């Protein structure tokens, strides 16, 4: 159904981006390249909670309707982005509220963030 169309669109987009960048890899070699290798210390993995596993189930099910596929994909992306943001450096700061009270919060403590496309 609609899920297969959405998956096909994503796959086509990835393939077109790889072609644009002239990256032609042997997919079987890429898929097995990490096996028997230690994971990098800098790698952070989103914890597989029942909620995350449930969203993966909807996304991977070929019978999931288009609207559910989009909803759960976006929800999973939000969780991933929230997790990634939690890994950024922050420092403690104090701000004053509209009521004149001091509030101890957190402020981003970096100048640049690297994003991979």
ABEGO torsion letter per residue (X at the ends): XAAAAAAAAAAAAAAAAAAAAGBBBBAAAAAAAABGBBBBAABBBBBBBAAAAAAAAAAABAABBAAAAAAAAAAAAAAAAAAAAAABBBBBBBBBBAAGBBBBBBBBABABBBBBX
